[in-house]
Amino acid sequence: MTGRGSSRGRSGPELARLPTYRRHADWAVVAALGLEVGVYDALDDGPLPPDELARRLSADERGLGILLAALEELGAVRRDPEGWRLTGPGRARFVDEDTPDHQAGAAELWLSNTRRLLEELPEAVRTGEPVRTDQAEGADEGDVARFQAAMADKDPELVERVAGRCAEACLERAPDGGRALDVGGGPGVFARALRDRGFRVTLFDTPEVIDHVADAYGLADADGIDLVSGDFGERLPEGPFDLVLLANITHLLPPAKNVDLLTRVADRMPEGGVLAVLDFVRGASSFAPLFGITMLLNTDEGNTYERPDYERWLEEAGFEGMRLRPADGDRHLLTARRS
């Protein structure tokens, strides 16, 4: 397990930044509230006078004006003689889904998680499990759509970096690509990038996710991508696969189940096949311990783990030569070969 002092030496500097963190969190809440209230969509067709915008949003003009002033300071909206209008960055970030800067889904998910953090964390710490509510019985179609939208809002540079490094690791034994398995691939951002590098990709996710992304993200007829539904905790698609990608998967599971999953992944790969794990690694990512809090709020057994944990699991599952490289500011990419 974790807990071997991976954060030693960072606690002082992190505590010193608390006032900055609080201010940044306030701004992030304001930006996400603009989505929730409907400001960005209301201004998408052009500027509106303050009273007309308040009427359309069923909002108090004073209250809305205070929110808009904060959004103007952020650079999401601006006021001119015609009224309030979206800025170019505001439209790219919160309205136009075709821009690389689009983050509406991620912002909505973050706001939801922040509310849960404030309301549910004390009880989760006491009980060691998520707070059970009537809404937590199962995900409905809206939950699936919102979560997949957040997963689709990935930094294009991260996607290209991960896909490129996965492909690079496979070049020695599969110079022309090969078969790849994207476990929990959701909206297919990694699957498409791997497909574009010559791989035939099997995107594997739960039935409700596959049903949603097939149409919502144009994956039903995507060349080079096969959609397969199932539960990775119970089974994996038939191989063999030259590359298996586990992106944001291992933090959902406890150590024993990670070893089981990695062992079953190894059974679907030939000797020399490449496993790639994208996740938050304690000791390498300062955000990893904080993301562990998210796992406490949302899963029964999930957590974030240290490099020695992954080294031990991979060796036990039949992999060798693990490498750890940064993927972005928070996550790392671990690669290893099937021995």
RAVENGI-V831020 format. One line per field, one symbol per residue. phi: phi as a letter, one per 30 degrees, with the letter a starting at -180 (. if undefined). psi: psi as a letter, one per 40 degrees, with the letter a starting at -180 (. if undefined). A space follows every 10 residues. Layout:
phi = ???
psi = ???
//
This chain:
phi = .djcidcejc ddedddceed eddddeddde dddedddjed ddcddkdbde ddddddchcd dddddddddd ddddjdbbcb edkdbddedd dddbbdddcd ddbddddddd ddddddeddc deddddcibd ddbddddldc dddddddddd dddceedddd dddddddedc edcbdcjkcb ccdidhdidd edddedcjdc ccccadeddd eddecdcicd cddibccbcl cddcabedcd cdbbccchcd ddbdeddddd dddddedcbd eidccbbcad cdjccddedd dededddcbd bdacbceedd eddddddjcb idbbbdcadc cbccbacdd
psi = iafffdehee ddddddeddd dddddddddd dddddddedd ddedeiiiid ddddddefih dddddddddd ddddediiha deaiiiiddd dddedheeie ehfddddddd ddddddddde dddddddeii hhideediha dddddddddd ddfihddddd ddddddddde ddegdfbahi hhhfebeedd dddddeeeih hhhhiidddd ddddddefed fhhehhhhia heediiihai hdhhhghfdd eeiidddddd ddddddeeii heihhhhhih hiddheeddd dddddddeid eiiiiidddd ddddddefii fhihiidadd iihhiiih.
//
